Amino acid sequence: MAAIQRILTGDQYMTVYKAIKPEADAAAQLAYDLLTNTPVPAEMMQGKTVNNGKIDVASVLLTPIVATKDNIKDTVVKDGFWTVQQICTPEYADACKAARLE
């Protein structure tokens, strides 16, 4: 929340936003596949790995979104992560108005 408000006031340019639903969907699918001993769908993994310091671990890597003043409404607000009312407290009302976030 503080980062979004700093973006609106111009004190910060951007933040990295990762939508919760795609992460939750991927985690649920992986958990189900592990529980039922089902092979993970290849399209989820796309051959991606992350080294954990010892081995390369197959991973689902989702693309983060750069949240800026221009797309707060279409990312953070649209996804229901924060509402306009939560972001636009009286202290940030002018910045919200300038960003057309009302």
C-alpha positions, 0 to 999 in steps of 0.5 A: 500500500505504501509503495502504491501511495508513494508512486501516486505522489511521485516519490517512487516511480514503480513497484513490482506487482505479482497478481495473487490469482495466477500464483495461487492457481499455479500453487494449487495445481502443483499441490494437487499434482504432488498429492495425487502423484500426477506429473506436472503439466509440461506447459506449467514448467516450460523447462524453467529451473531455479538453483537452490544452492545445491541443485536446479529445481523445476519451477513455475516462474510467472511474469511480474508486472511493473506497476506505475502511476499509469496502470495502478487502476488496471493492475492492483485495483482491478485485481482487487489487491487494494481498493481505490478507497483503501489507497486514496485516503485523505492524505493522498486524495490530491494525488489520486485525483491527479492520477484519475484514480478516483 
